[in-house]
Amino acid sequence: MNTATQTINTNQKLNLVVSDIGRSLDYYHGKLGFEVLAQSRDCAQLRISSGYVLNLCLQGVSADASGFRARCIRFSQQGMNKLLRYPQILVRPFMAQRSRNGSQLPVQLQDPDGNRLGVCVEAPETSAKPTAKQAGSNGFRSGLVRIFSDLAAFHGYRR
């Protein structure tokens, strides 16, 4: 992969093993809109909307050793809206894990190779001081409740 022009924080790289680079690029770039940073015959590197870099490599090809296995990918609200356009790519795990930071949703993103990645929502950035209604984390939590409700409608959870 040619990454000489890219300056990437190694704490934000995610590595996935895939069976077909073309199919994975169609999924991550075509469907989800992740930006392609570099591509070769055996590997591809994409920027996820939240700033993470996703390394996709064929089985047996060594990916960047500084990457880590994703537990949860953070999506902006705009990124979540893109995900909700394709509810069939979100799956419910057998057991949902409790989120450490309150932003992980009880669904996972599943790619064509069966890789499952947790879905987290970034807290909205506001430059204004919170109003009485938004004080603390109540505004963020009410946004998460709305997202959970939307996901529930797609996946048959009871409200």
GICORNOR-V489253 format. One record per backbone hydrogen bond with DSSP energy under -1.0 kcal/mol. NH is the residue of the N-H (numbers start at 1). CO is the residue of the C=O. E is the energy in kcal/mol with one decimal. If there is no record, write none. Layout:
BEGIN
nh=NH co=CO e=E
nh=NH co=CO e=E
END
This chain:
BEGIN
nh=6 co=3 e=-1.3
nh=12 co=9 e=-2.0
nh=14 co=53 e=-3.0
nh=15 co=68 e=-1.6
nh=16 co=55 e=-2.7
nh=18 co=57 e=-2.5
nh=24 co=20 e=-2.3
nh=25 co=21 e=-2.7
nh=26 co=22 e=-2.3
nh=27 co=23 e=-1.8
nh=28 co=24 e=-3.2
nh=29 co=25 e=-2.3
nh=30 co=25 e=-1.7
nh=31 co=26 e=-1.4
nh=32 co=27 e=-1.8
nh=34 co=28 e=-2.6
nh=35 co=47 e=-1.5
nh=37 co=45 e=-3.1
nh=38 co=45 e=-1.6
nh=40 co=43 e=-3.2
nh=44 co=56 e=-2.4
nh=45 co=38 e=-3.0
nh=46 co=54 e=-2.5
nh=47 co=35 e=-3.1
nh=48 co=52 e=-3.1
nh=51 co=48 e=-2.8
nh=53 co=12 e=-2.8
nh=54 co=46 e=-3.3
nh=55 co=14 e=-3.8
nh=56 co=44 e=-3.1
nh=57 co=16 e=-2.2
nh=58 co=42 e=-2.1
nh=61 co=58 e=-2.1
nh=67 co=64 e=-1.7
nh=68 co=13 e=-1.8
nh=73 co=118 e=-2.9
nh=75 co=120 e=-2.6
nh=80 co=76 e=-2.4
nh=81 co=77 e=-2.1
nh=82 co=78 e=-1.6
nh=83 co=79 e=-2.1
nh=84 co=80 e=-2.5
nh=86 co=83 e=-1.6
nh=89 co=86 e=-2.0
nh=90 co=87 e=-1.4
nh=91 co=108 e=-2.9
nh=105 co=119 e=-3.1
nh=108 co=91 e=-2.9
nh=109 co=117 e=-3.2
nh=110 co=89 e=-2.7
nh=111 co=115 e=-2.1
nh=114 co=111 e=-2.2
nh=117 co=109 e=-2.4
nh=119 co=107 e=-1.0
nh=120 co=73 e=-2.7
nh=121 co=103 e=-1.7
nh=122 co=75 e=-2.7
nh=138 co=135 e=-1.1
nh=141 co=137 e=-2.8
nh=142 co=138 e=-2.5
nh=143 co=139 e=-1.5
nh=144 co=140 e=-2.0
nh=145 co=141 e=-2.5
nh=146 co=142 e=-1.8
nh=147 co=143 e=-2.0
nh=148 co=144 e=-3.1
nh=149 co=145 e=-2.3
nh=150 co=146 e=-2.2
nh=151 co=147 e=-2.6
nh=152 co=148 e=-2.5
nh=153 co=149 e=-1.8
nh=154 co=150 e=-1.3
nh=155 co=151 e=-1.9
nh=156 co=152 e=-1.2
nh=157 co=152 e=-1.2
END
